Each structure stands twice: as structure tokens, then as C-alpha cells.
């Protein structure tokens, strides 16, 4: 099986540990184990439990405790609608590989997480790309989506909140996508790893799995809950689909770590405290970014409404990879080039790190832009 190089993950692997100001980070400032256990108010008992834990494979599909806690993030599902995976990356991969066969039509938005179009393409699906445009605030054009539907459409892949743009589809908009999917009896896979991080109003957007009988939600402990190091994710979907996923996961997962599972339970039992902390970080940081963009003549964007990333359009002639490499070398600031997301002319900025890192990082980018000998374009 041939598959395209995974642009974002290759970029992060190459440079993430070689910068002073990581403005490529997408996980809200990560928690320590100590911080997590402090949230529980029961640290000593939990430590004793972990010390005495016999490290078997554990419950293969994820502990009932964990799946119960995950189900609390939704309205209409229970433990049988959920299987635990190796991060959301495992959840997306398992979901697509369970559903898609050669010759199927798969529709994916762009920009998005590359799994959603590169995996089905590698399987032999006919992948149709629905480009998200700034004039639509990076929301899918529904008429264009309808035009891509054919009699072989198996799956529509969306990302809500969107990475990298921070665009947000509300319940009304999602229902319109559901209506389109029903016309061809397609599944809708919605990557919801940033769900819970809306910048205004209710912080948890309605999930696709609560709106559509063939809706599939993927999520993880990484972004919203600041625990990427646990490598715990999940698929939530129809029970018959989850049974099929579990048959496939036997070949590549077996089970996730028992300690990771237990710590994830602790986090979700205390999700209100963790999400409150994380909303304060991202809601504050997005305003820092917004004020900075307003004062940068070479940069414009559509202000993100959710999540931890902004997609910046720069108004001068330079390849995005060259721009990011120079910024890394000259100012030790890391961004993600748009080319890694198949969107040249942009860079992705993550505002998930501490406010101090965001502030100084933005100042360093401004210094870099002032030192550039470029002419502003009319883009």
C-alpha cells in the first residue's frame, strides 16, 4: 500500500524539540501527572492503586469506567457505542479502514488532518476534496458538497472544530451536512478532537454522533484535556459499526495501556475543572493573536472560533516551508508551513502554549517580518 507522506507529523517530528517558542503546538499546555492527580483530590489513594496495579492487557476495548466517562461527553450513546484507541490518530485510521473499500467515493474537506483524505486515497477510494475558503469563513460550501455526491459515496469526512482554521460548525450547520449524507446513505466521520474549546458561549459543540444514526465521532485526551502523553483516543458511533471497528483493531491495537486508561478516567471525572483551566488559556491567547494580526500588515486571517490553531495568510512571495525554516533558524519560533497541509501561502499558528510563550513568540515573528526585504502583495 502506497500512502503520501504525512506532512504535519513529519514537520513536527523534525523540529518540535528544536525551538524556544513553539507556536506549532496544538495541545493546550500539557498537564503533569502531579497536576492531574491534584485535580482528583484523592492523590494518595490513586497513587496506591497505580503502584499495585497488575499490568495485564486490561479491558481490550477500554475499561467500562473509561467508556462510561467518554459517553458523558455525548447525549445519546453508551459504552457499547465506544471503543478506546491509540489516540485520535488511531480512531481516525480504524474508522476509515473499517468503512472504505477500493472504488468507494470519499469526500473530505481541505485543509484538515491529512488522515481524512490520504488514508482513503491509499485504499483506492475516489477522494473528492471540498476546499474550505476564507470567503466562507472556512466552512464547507453545502452546494458544492451536494455536487460531489454520487452513487458510490461511502463517507464524508469533516473536522469540527477545524484544524487548522479554527472554523466551527454549529448544530444547524451540522444538520444540513447530515441531510446531504442521508441522500446517499453515507457515513459522516467528524474528527472532534478540539471539541470543548469554543471561544464563546457553550464550550462543547453538538457532536455528529448525537445528530445522525450514521455519525462517527473521534476524540482524544490530547487537545481539550491536555494529556497527549496518555495516547488515549476513542471512536463513538453506531453499535454495529463499533463491532466492526473492534474486529479490525484486534490486528493493530489489542488494548491501550492500563495506567493511561486509569489516568484518563481521573481526567474525565474532573473534566469541568480541566476544561475551565484550558478555556481560560485558549480564550486569552486567541485575543493576543487577534490583536497581533491587526497590527501586522503582512498577515491576515479569519479569526478562529474554536480550538487552538489559527491559519495565517501572509501577503508576500515566499514558499511557506522556506518562511518557517528561516523563522525557526533566525528567531527559534516554530510554525507549521501551509505546504504541510496542502495549502501553500499559509502558516498554521498554535496558541495552545502558555501566554508567556505566545506573547514572546509573536514578538519574535514581528521582528522577523520587519527584517524581511519583501514587498506586500495584494492578496
Beta strands, then each sheet from edge to edge (+ up, - down):
strand 1: 21-22
strand 2: 82-86
strand 3: 105-110
strand 4: 126-131
strand 5: 153-159
strand 6: 187-191
strand 7: 215-220
strand 8: 232-236
strand 9: 299-300
strand 10: 309-314
strand 11: 333-334
strand 12: 336-337
strand 13: 346-350
sheet 1: 1+ 11+
sheet 2: 2+ 8- 7+ 6+ 5+ 3+ 4+
sheet 3: 9+ 10- 13+ 12-
end
